[in-house]
Each structure stands twice: as structure tokens, then as C-alpha cells.
Amino acid sequence: MNDENERLARIEQQLEILVRLVAMRVSPEGSPMIERAARMQKAGLQPKEIAVLCDSTPNAVSVALAKNKRQSKKGNTSKR
């Protein structure tokens, strides 16, 4: 059973690396936090996961996502 647990742990580590690589591709580091967080959220990541990938805090990510949502609403209402 120990070998199986070690094997699963290695697979999990590899998956985490893949998630980080994909996130870096989806939202390059030069992008503003608001854009990066929004893209990663659309990809299905939670604020806690986004924070780890952006070297930030879940609270800062949540604030960025809320700001993005407000900006999107403003943009949608001006188009009406």
C-alpha cells in the first residue's frame, strides 16, 4: 500500500506542475492581476489556487475578481 501512496503522490505532484504551466500560458506574469485572476477563474480555479499560482493571497485574488466583475458590468451597461 505504501508503494501505491508514493505513486499517487508523484502523480499528484506532476499534475500540480501541469496546472501551473497551463496557468502561466493562459495568464502570463506581465498581465495585470485582474486579467490573470479572471482567466484562471474561467479555467475553473478557485481563488486559493489562483493565489498560489500568482504568488498572492486568496483575499487579493477575490478583490481582483470582484473588481473585474464590476468592470465587466459597467462595460455591459454602456453597450445597451
Phi and psi restraints in degrees (range 20) as a CNS / XPLOR table:
assign (resid 1 and name C) (resid 2 and name N)
       (resid 2 and name CA) (resid 2 and name C) 1.0 -63.4 20.0 2
assign (resid 2 and name N) (resid 2 and name CA)
       (resid 2 and name C) (resid 3 and name N) 1.0 -41.5 20.0 2
assign (resid 2 and name C) (resid 3 and name N)
       (resid 3 and name CA) (resid 3 and name C) 1.0 -61.5 20.0 2
assign (resid 3 and name N) (resid 3 and name CA)
       (resid 3 and name C) (resid 4 and name N) 1.0 -39.1 20.0 2
assign (resid 3 and name C) (resid 4 and name N)
       (resid 4 and name CA) (resid 4 and name C) 1.0 -65.2 20.0 2
assign (resid 4 and name N) (resid 4 and name CA)
       (resid 4 and name C) (resid 5 and name N) 1.0 -42.1 20.0 2
assign (resid 4 and name C) (resid 5 and name N)
       (resid 5 and name CA) (resid 5 and name C) 1.0 -63.9 20.0 2
assign (resid 5 and name N) (resid 5 and name CA)
       (resid 5 and name C) (resid 6 and name N) 1.0 -41.7 20.0 2
assign (resid 5 and name C) (resid 6 and name N)
       (resid 6 and name CA) (resid 6 and name C) 1.0 -64.0 20.0 2
assign (resid 6 and name N) (resid 6 and name CA)
       (resid 6 and name C) (resid 7 and name N) 1.0 -42.0 20.0 2
assign (resid 6 and name C) (resid 7 and name N)
       (resid 7 and name CA) (resid 7 and name C) 1.0 -62.7 20.0 2
assign (resid 7 and name N) (resid 7 and name CA)
       (resid 7 and name C) (resid 8 and name N) 1.0 -44.2 20.0 2
assign (resid 7 and name C) (resid 8 and name N)
       (resid 8 and name CA) (resid 8 and name C) 1.0 -64.8 20.0 2
assign (resid 8 and name N) (resid 8 and name CA)
       (resid 8 and name C) (resid 9 and name N) 1.0 -37.7 20.0 2
assign (resid 8 and name C) (resid 9 and name N)
       (resid 9 and name CA) (resid 9 and name C) 1.0 -63.9 20.0 2
assign (resid 9 and name N) (resid 9 and name CA)
       (resid 9 and name C) (resid 10 and name N) 1.0 -40.7 20.0 2
assign (resid 9 and name C) (resid 10 and name N)
       (resid 10 and name CA) (resid 10 and name C) 1.0 -65.5 20.0 2
assign (resid 10 and name N) (resid 10 and name CA)
       (resid 10 and name C) (resid 11 and name N) 1.0 -40.8 20.0 2
assign (resid 10 and name C) (resid 11 and name N)
       (resid 11 and name CA) (resid 11 and name C) 1.0 -63.0 20.0 2
assign (resid 11 and name N) (resid 11 and name CA)
       (resid 11 and name C) (resid 12 and name N) 1.0 -42.2 20.0 2
assign (resid 11 and name C) (resid 12 and name N)
       (resid 12 and name CA) (resid 12 and name C) 1.0 -62.0 20.0 2
assign (resid 12 and name N) (resid 12 and name CA)
       (resid 12 and name C) (resid 13 and name N) 1.0 -42.7 20.0 2
assign (resid 12 and name C) (resid 13 and name N)
       (resid 13 and name CA) (resid 13 and name C) 1.0 -61.4 20.0 2
assign (resid 13 and name N) (resid 13 and name CA)
       (resid 13 and name C) (resid 14 and name N) 1.0 -42.4 20.0 2
assign (resid 13 and name C) (resid 14 and name N)
       (resid 14 and name CA) (resid 14 and name C) 1.0 -65.7 20.0 2
assign (resid 14 and name N) (resid 14 and name CA)
       (resid 14 and name C) (resid 15 and name N) 1.0 -38.9 20.0 2
assign (resid 14 and name C) (resid 15 and name N)
       (resid 15 and name CA) (resid 15 and name C) 1.0 -65.1 20.0 2
assign (resid 15 and name N) (resid 15 and name CA)
       (resid 15 and name C) (resid 16 and name N) 1.0 -40.3 20.0 2
assign (resid 15 and name C) (resid 16 and name N)
       (resid 16 and name CA) (resid 16 and name C) 1.0 -61.8 20.0 2
assign (resid 16 and name N) (resid 16 and name CA)
       (resid 16 and name C) (resid 17 and name N) 1.0 -39.8 20.0 2
assign (resid 16 and name C) (resid 17 and name N)
       (resid 17 and name CA) (resid 17 and name C) 1.0 -63.5 20.0 2
assign (resid 17 and name N) (resid 17 and name CA)
       (resid 17 and name C) (resid 18 and name N) 1.0 -43.7 20.0 2
assign (resid 17 and name C) (resid 18 and name N)
       (resid 18 and name CA) (resid 18 and name C) 1.0 -61.9 20.0 2
assign (resid 18 and name N) (resid 18 and name CA)
       (resid 18 and name C) (resid 19 and name N) 1.0 -41.6 20.0 2
assign (resid 18 and name C) (resid 19 and name N)
       (resid 19 and name CA) (resid 19 and name C) 1.0 -60.4 20.0 2
assign (resid 19 and name N) (resid 19 and name CA)
       (resid 19 and name C) (resid 20 and name N) 1.0 -44.7 20.0 2
assign (resid 19 and name C) (resid 20 and name N)
       (resid 20 and name CA) (resid 20 and name C) 1.0 -63.0 20.0 2
assign (resid 20 and name N) (resid 20 and name CA)
       (resid 20 and name C) (resid 21 and name N) 1.0 -42.7 20.0 2
assign (resid 20 and name C) (resid 21 and name N)
       (resid 21 and name CA) (resid 21 and name C) 1.0 -64.4 20.0 2
assign (resid 21 and name N) (resid 21 and name CA)
       (resid 21 and name C) (resid 22 and name N) 1.0 -41.8 20.0 2
assign (resid 21 and name C) (resid 22 and name N)
       (resid 22 and name CA) (resid 22 and name C) 1.0 -66.2 20.0 2
assign (resid 22 and name N) (resid 22 and name CA)
       (resid 22 and name C) (resid 23 and name N) 1.0 -42.8 20.0 2
assign (resid 22 and name C) (resid 23 and name N)
       (resid 23 and name CA) (resid 23 and name C) 1.0 -61.3 20.0 2
assign (resid 23 and name N) (resid 23 and name CA)
       (resid 23 and name C) (resid 24 and name N) 1.0 -39.3 20.0 2
assign (resid 23 and name C) (resid 24 and name N)
       (resid 24 and name CA) (resid 24 and name C) 1.0 -65.0 20.0 2
assign (resid 24 and name N) (resid 24 and name CA)
       (resid 24 and name C) (resid 25 and name N) 1.0 -35.7 20.0 2
assign (resid 24 and name C) (resid 25 and name N)
       (resid 25 and name CA) (resid 25 and name C) 1.0 -72.3 20.0 2
assign (resid 25 and name N) (resid 25 and name CA)
       (resid 25 and name C) (resid 26 and name N) 1.0 -40.1 20.0 2
assign (resid 25 and name C) (resid 26 and name N)
       (resid 26 and name CA) (resid 26 and name C) 1.0 -70.2 20.0 2
assign (resid 26 and name N) (resid 26 and name CA)
       (resid 26 and name C) (resid 27 and name N) 1.0 -37.0 20.0 2
assign (resid 26 and name C) (resid 27 and name N)
       (resid 27 and name CA) (resid 27 and name C) 1.0 -137.0 20.0 2
assign (resid 27 and name N) (resid 27 and name CA)
       (resid 27 and name C) (resid 28 and name N) 1.0 88.9 20.0 2
assign (resid 27 and name C) (resid 28 and name N)
       (resid 28 and name CA) (resid 28 and name C) 1.0 -58.7 20.0 2
assign (resid 28 and name N) (resid 28 and name CA)
       (resid 28 and name C) (resid 29 and name N) 1.0 152.7 20.0 2
assign (resid 28 and name C) (resid 29 and name N)
       (resid 29 and name CA) (resid 29 and name C) 1.0 -60.9 20.0 2
assign (resid 29 and name N) (resid 29 and name CA)
       (resid 29 and name C) (resid 30 and name N) 1.0 -25.3 20.0 2
assign (resid 29 and name C) (resid 30 and name N)
       (resid 30 and name CA) (resid 30 and name C) 1.0 -73.3 20.0 2
assign (resid 30 and name N) (resid 30 and name CA)
       (resid 30 and name C) (resid 31 and name N) 1.0 -14.1 20.0 2
assign (resid 30 and name C) (resid 31 and name N)
       (resid 31 and name CA) (resid 31 and name C) 1.0 -72.9 20.0 2
assign (resid 31 and name N) (resid 31 and name CA)
       (resid 31 and name C) (resid 32 and name N) 1.0 150.1 20.0 2
assign (resid 31 and name C) (resid 32 and name N)
       (resid 32 and name CA) (resid 32 and name C) 1.0 -62.5 20.0 2
assign (resid 32 and name N) (resid 32 and name CA)
       (resid 32 and name C) (resid 33 and name N) 1.0 151.2 20.0 2
assign (resid 32 and name C) (resid 33 and name N)
       (resid 33 and name CA) (resid 33 and name C) 1.0 -55.1 20.0 2
assign (resid 33 and name N) (resid 33 and name CA)
       (resid 33 and name C) (resid 34 and name N) 1.0 -38.5 20.0 2
assign (resid 33 and name C) (resid 34 and name N)
       (resid 34 and name CA) (resid 34 and name C) 1.0 -60.0 20.0 2
assign (resid 34 and name N) (resid 34 and name CA)
       (resid 34 and name C) (resid 35 and name N) 1.0 -46.8 20.0 2
assign (resid 34 and name C) (resid 35 and name N)
       (resid 35 and name CA) (resid 35 and name C) 1.0 -67.1 20.0 2
assign (resid 35 and name N) (resid 35 and name CA)
       (resid 35 and name C) (resid 36 and name N) 1.0 -43.3 20.0 2
assign (resid 35 and name C) (resid 36 and name N)
       (resid 36 and name CA) (resid 36 and name C) 1.0 -62.0 20.0 2
assign (resid 36 and name N) (resid 36 and name CA)
       (resid 36 and name C) (resid 37 and name N) 1.0 -47.0 20.0 2
assign (resid 36 and name C) (resid 37 and name N)
       (resid 37 and name CA) (resid 37 and name C) 1.0 -63.7 20.0 2
assign (resid 37 and name N) (resid 37 and name CA)
       (resid 37 and name C) (resid 38 and name N) 1.0 -42.7 20.0 2
assign (resid 37 and name C) (resid 38 and name N)
       (resid 38 and name CA) (resid 38 and name C) 1.0 -63.4 20.0 2
assign (resid 38 and name N) (resid 38 and name CA)
       (resid 38 and name C) (resid 39 and name N) 1.0 -42.6 20.0 2
assign (resid 38 and name C) (resid 39 and name N)
       (resid 39 and name CA) (resid 39 and name C) 1.0 -63.7 20.0 2
assign (resid 39 and name N) (resid 39 and name CA)
       (resid 39 and name C) (resid 40 and name N) 1.0 -43.3 20.0 2
assign (resid 39 and name C) (resid 40 and name N)
       (resid 40 and name CA) (resid 40 and name C) 1.0 -68.7 20.0 2
assign (resid 40 and name N) (resid 40 and name CA)
       (resid 40 and name C) (resid 41 and name N) 1.0 -35.5 20.0 2
assign (resid 40 and name C) (resid 41 and name N)
       (resid 41 and name CA) (resid 41 and name C) 1.0 -64.9 20.0 2
assign (resid 41 and name N) (resid 41 and name CA)
       (resid 41 and name C) (resid 42 and name N) 1.0 -40.7 20.0 2
assign (resid 41 and name C) (resid 42 and name N)
       (resid 42 and name CA) (resid 42 and name C) 1.0 -62.2 20.0 2
assign (resid 42 and name N) (resid 42 and name CA)
       (resid 42 and name C) (resid 43 and name N) 1.0 -28.0 20.0 2
assign (resid 42 and name C) (resid 43 and name N)
       (resid 43 and name CA) (resid 43 and name C) 1.0 -80.3 20.0 2
assign (resid 43 and name N) (resid 43 and name CA)
       (resid 43 and name C) (resid 44 and name N) 1.0 -3.2 20.0 2
assign (resid 43 and name C) (resid 44 and name N)
       (resid 44 and name CA) (resid 44 and name C) 1.0 100.5 20.0 2
assign (resid 44 and name N) (resid 44 and name CA)
       (resid 44 and name C) (resid 45 and name N) 1.0 7.9 20.0 2
assign (resid 44 and name C) (resid 45 and name N)
       (resid 45 and name CA) (resid 45 and name C) 1.0 -85.3 20.0 2
assign (resid 45 and name N) (resid 45 and name CA)
       (resid 45 and name C) (resid 46 and name N) 1.0 148.3 20.0 2
assign (resid 45 and name C) (resid 46 and name N)
       (resid 46 and name CA) (resid 46 and name C) 1.0 -88.3 20.0 2
assign (resid 46 and name N) (resid 46 and name CA)
       (resid 46 and name C) (resid 47 and name N) 1.0 157.9 20.0 2
assign (resid 46 and name C) (resid 47 and name N)
       (resid 47 and name CA) (resid 47 and name C) 1.0 -52.1 20.0 2
assign (resid 47 and name N) (resid 47 and name CA)
       (resid 47 and name C) (resid 48 and name N) 1.0 -37.4 20.0 2
assign (resid 47 and name C) (resid 48 and name N)
       (resid 48 and name CA) (resid 48 and name C) 1.0 -63.4 20.0 2
assign (resid 48 and name N) (resid 48 and name CA)
       (resid 48 and name C) (resid 49 and name N) 1.0 -41.4 20.0 2
assign (resid 48 and name C) (resid 49 and name N)
       (resid 49 and name CA) (resid 49 and name C) 1.0 -70.0 20.0 2
assign (resid 49 and name N) (resid 49 and name CA)
       (resid 49 and name C) (resid 50 and name N) 1.0 -40.2 20.0 2
assign (resid 49 and name C) (resid 50 and name N)
       (resid 50 and name CA) (resid 50 and name C) 1.0 -62.7 20.0 2
assign (resid 50 and name N) (resid 50 and name CA)
       (resid 50 and name C) (resid 51 and name N) 1.0 -41.4 20.0 2
assign (resid 50 and name C) (resid 51 and name N)
       (resid 51 and name CA) (resid 51 and name C) 1.0 -59.5 20.0 2
assign (resid 51 and name N) (resid 51 and name CA)
       (resid 51 and name C) (resid 52 and name N) 1.0 -42.6 20.0 2
assign (resid 51 and name C) (resid 52 and name N)
       (resid 52 and name CA) (resid 52 and name C) 1.0 -62.6 20.0 2
assign (resid 52 and name N) (resid 52 and name CA)
       (resid 52 and name C) (resid 53 and name N) 1.0 -43.4 20.0 2
assign (resid 52 and name C) (resid 53 and name N)
       (resid 53 and name CA) (resid 53 and name C) 1.0 -70.7 20.0 2
assign (resid 53 and name N) (resid 53 and name CA)
       (resid 53 and name C) (resid 54 and name N) 1.0 -28.8 20.0 2
assign (resid 53 and name C) (resid 54 and name N)
       (resid 54 and name CA) (resid 54 and name C) 1.0 -98.2 20.0 2
assign (resid 54 and name N) (resid 54 and name CA)
       (resid 54 and name C) (resid 55 and name N) 1.0 4.5 20.0 2
assign (resid 54 and name C) (resid 55 and name N)
       (resid 55 and name CA) (resid 55 and name C) 1.0 53.5 20.0 2
assign (resid 55 and name N) (resid 55 and name CA)
       (resid 55 and name C) (resid 56 and name N) 1.0 53.2 20.0 2
assign (resid 55 and name C) (resid 56 and name N)
       (resid 56 and name CA) (resid 56 and name C) 1.0 -137.3 20.0 2
assign (resid 56 and name N) (resid 56 and name CA)
       (resid 56 and name C) (resid 57 and name N) 1.0 -164.5 20.0 2
assign (resid 56 and name C) (resid 57 and name N)
       (resid 57 and name CA) (resid 57 and name C) 1.0 -112.6 20.0 2
assign (resid 57 and name N) (resid 57 and name CA)
       (resid 57 and name C) (resid 58 and name N) 1.0 154.4 20.0 2
assign (resid 57 and name C) (resid 58 and name N)
       (resid 58 and name CA) (resid 58 and name C) 1.0 -58.0 20.0 2
assign (resid 58 and name N) (resid 58 and name CA)
       (resid 58 and name C) (resid 59 and name N) 1.0 -34.6 20.0 2
assign (resid 58 and name C) (resid 59 and name N)
       (resid 59 and name CA) (resid 59 and name C) 1.0 -64.9 20.0 2
assign (resid 59 and name N) (resid 59 and name CA)
       (resid 59 and name C) (resid 60 and name N) 1.0 -44.5 20.0 2
assign (resid 59 and name C) (resid 60 and name N)
       (resid 60 and name CA) (resid 60 and name C) 1.0 -62.8 20.0 2
assign (resid 60 and name N) (resid 60 and name CA)
       (resid 60 and name C) (resid 61 and name N) 1.0 -37.4 20.0 2
assign (resid 60 and name C) (resid 61 and name N)
       (resid 61 and name CA) (resid 61 and name C) 1.0 -66.5 20.0 2
assign (resid 61 and name N) (resid 61 and name CA)
       (resid 61 and name C) (resid 62 and name N) 1.0 -44.0 20.0 2
assign (resid 61 and name C) (resid 62 and name N)
       (resid 62 and name CA) (resid 62 and name C) 1.0 -61.3 20.0 2
assign (resid 62 and name N) (resid 62 and name CA)
       (resid 62 and name C) (resid 63 and name N) 1.0 -39.4 20.0 2
assign (resid 62 and name C) (resid 63 and name N)
       (resid 63 and name CA) (resid 63 and name C) 1.0 -64.3 20.0 2
assign (resid 63 and name N) (resid 63 and name CA)
       (resid 63 and name C) (resid 64 and name N) 1.0 -43.7 20.0 2
assign (resid 63 and name C) (resid 64 and name N)
       (resid 64 and name CA) (resid 64 and name C) 1.0 -63.0 20.0 2
assign (resid 64 and name N) (resid 64 and name CA)
       (resid 64 and name C) (resid 65 and name N) 1.0 -40.9 20.0 2
assign (resid 64 and name C) (resid 65 and name N)
       (resid 65 and name CA) (resid 65 and name C) 1.0 -66.4 20.0 2
assign (resid 65 and name N) (resid 65 and name CA)
       (resid 65 and name C) (resid 66 and name N) 1.0 -39.8 20.0 2
assign (resid 65 and name C) (resid 66 and name N)
       (resid 66 and name CA) (resid 66 and name C) 1.0 -65.2 20.0 2
assign (resid 66 and name N) (resid 66 and name CA)
       (resid 66 and name C) (resid 67 and name N) 1.0 -41.5 20.0 2
assign (resid 66 and name C) (resid 67 and name N)
       (resid 67 and name CA) (resid 67 and name C) 1.0 -64.2 20.0 2
assign (resid 67 and name N) (resid 67 and name CA)
       (resid 67 and name C) (resid 68 and name N) 1.0 -41.3 20.0 2
assign (resid 67 and name C) (resid 68 and name N)
       (resid 68 and name CA) (resid 68 and name C) 1.0 -61.7 20.0 2
assign (resid 68 and name N) (resid 68 and name CA)
       (resid 68 and name C) (resid 69 and name N) 1.0 -41.0 20.0 2
assign (resid 68 and name C) (resid 69 and name N)
       (resid 69 and name CA) (resid 69 and name C) 1.0 -63.9 20.0 2
assign (resid 69 and name N) (resid 69 and name CA)
       (resid 69 and name C) (resid 70 and name N) 1.0 -42.5 20.0 2
assign (resid 69 and name C) (resid 70 and name N)
       (resid 70 and name CA) (resid 70 and name C) 1.0 -63.5 20.0 2
assign (resid 70 and name N) (resid 70 and name CA)
       (resid 70 and name C) (resid 71 and name N) 1.0 -42.7 20.0 2
assign (resid 70 and name C) (resid 71 and name N)
       (resid 71 and name CA) (resid 71 and name C) 1.0 -64.5 20.0 2
assign (resid 71 and name N) (resid 71 and name CA)
       (resid 71 and name C) (resid 72 and name N) 1.0 -38.4 20.0 2
assign (resid 71 and name C) (resid 72 and name N)
       (resid 72 and name CA) (resid 72 and name C) 1.0 -65.4 20.0 2
assign (resid 72 and name N) (resid 72 and name CA)
       (resid 72 and name C) (resid 73 and name N) 1.0 -41.3 20.0 2
assign (resid 72 and name C) (resid 73 and name N)
       (resid 73 and name CA) (resid 73 and name C) 1.0 -64.2 20.0 2
assign (resid 73 and name N) (resid 73 and name CA)
       (resid 73 and name C) (resid 74 and name N) 1.0 -41.2 20.0 2
assign (resid 73 and name C) (resid 74 and name N)
       (resid 74 and name CA) (resid 74 and name C) 1.0 -61.8 20.0 2
assign (resid 74 and name N) (resid 74 and name CA)
       (resid 74 and name C) (resid 75 and name N) 1.0 -42.2 20.0 2
assign (resid 74 and name C) (resid 75 and name N)
       (resid 75 and name CA) (resid 75 and name C) 1.0 -64.5 20.0 2
assign (resid 75 and name N) (resid 75 and name CA)
       (resid 75 and name C) (resid 76 and name N) 1.0 -37.2 20.0 2
assign (resid 75 and name C) (resid 76 and name N)
       (resid 76 and name CA) (resid 76 and name C) 1.0 -71.8 20.0 2
assign (resid 76 and name N) (resid 76 and name CA)
       (resid 76 and name C) (resid 77 and name N) 1.0 -36.9 20.0 2
assign (resid 76 and name C) (resid 77 and name N)
       (resid 77 and name CA) (resid 77 and name C) 1.0 -73.6 20.0 2
assign (resid 77 and name N) (resid 77 and name CA)
       (resid 77 and name C) (resid 78 and name N) 1.0 -29.0 20.0 2
assign (resid 77 and name C) (resid 78 and name N)
       (resid 78 and name CA) (resid 78 and name C) 1.0 -75.0 20.0 2
assign (resid 78 and name N) (resid 78 and name CA)
       (resid 78 and name C) (resid 79 and name N) 1.0 -19.3 20.0 2
assign (resid 78 and name C) (resid 79 and name N)
       (resid 79 and name CA) (resid 79 and name C) 1.0 -84.2 20.0 2
assign (resid 79 and name N) (resid 79 and name CA)
       (resid 79 and name C) (resid 80 and name N) 1.0 -12.6 20.0 2
